[in-house]
Amino acid sequence: MKRVVPIMGLYVRSSIYRILGVLAAMIAVETAVFHYQLQRAADVANLELDGTVDYTLDGIWNLGLWQVCAVAFLVVTVLLCLPGCSFSARTEYTLGRLSCNEKEIFLAQATVNLLFYLIFWGVQVLVVFGLCRYYAFRMPEACTGQTVFLAFYRSDYLHSLLPLADWLLWLRNLLLVLALSVSAADFSRRQRRTRRIMGVVIPLSCVAALFFRSGVGKTGNASWMSLVSGICLAVVLIRLFCAEEGEQDA
């Protein structure tokens, strides 16, 4: 474990500032879009315009804000895949000087990836709560004490982000973030060894971005995404184990 910690520090330093920049941009864009939609909601309430559009709290979150988070998630995934690749010369050179094997490097990068994904999720949850409180401040006549709570049940995106009592969605999210963390590390490992871009992280991240939203009672989405995530996680770990066994035999 003592040899893994310095590698984790290397991966943190190589990604943290770029990921913080992505998070800052995500917060700024989401806030701007939410404010714009909220202003339109105020116009609807005051002037009775465009009454066919849902400008309730959960309705606003379904009007394009989830796409901002999806794009930021894909960018973060790309940034997590890059360190350790052969076209990242500084990181590859530093890794080559460390007295550690591929499994230790993989473990360090997968752990750092998991931490960054959890930070991404935590920041998004805080942003959501902050913007919901802003909605309650701007539209007090449209809010009650249960408005924010109910929005997490009515909005597919908010419910997927924080599933509350939906244990199946919690399981899906856990398997998804584990599979993404290890597959991003596996992408770097395989790219270093073969100089080719390959791995399950690319299709898995696209699936996560496109099909992340799942409403209350939609068990089909959570079930098949859990299955896909579990398979991807197993494939990556089995491939790593087989590769290590082959190196030891050689």
Buried (B, 14 or more C-beta within 10 A) or exposed (E): EEEBEEBBEBBBEBBBEBBEEBBEBBBEBBBEBBEEBBEBBBEBEEEEEEEEEBBBBBBBBBBEBBEBBBBBBBBBBBBBBBBBBBEBEEBBEBBEEBEBEBBBBBBBBBBBBBBBBEBBBEBBEEBBEBBBEBBBEBBEEBBEEEBBEBBBBBBBBBBBBBBEEBEBBBBBBEBBBBBBBBBBBBBBBBBBEEEEEEBBBBEBBEBBBEEBBBBBEBEEBBEEBBEBBBBBBEBBBEBBEEBBEEEEEE
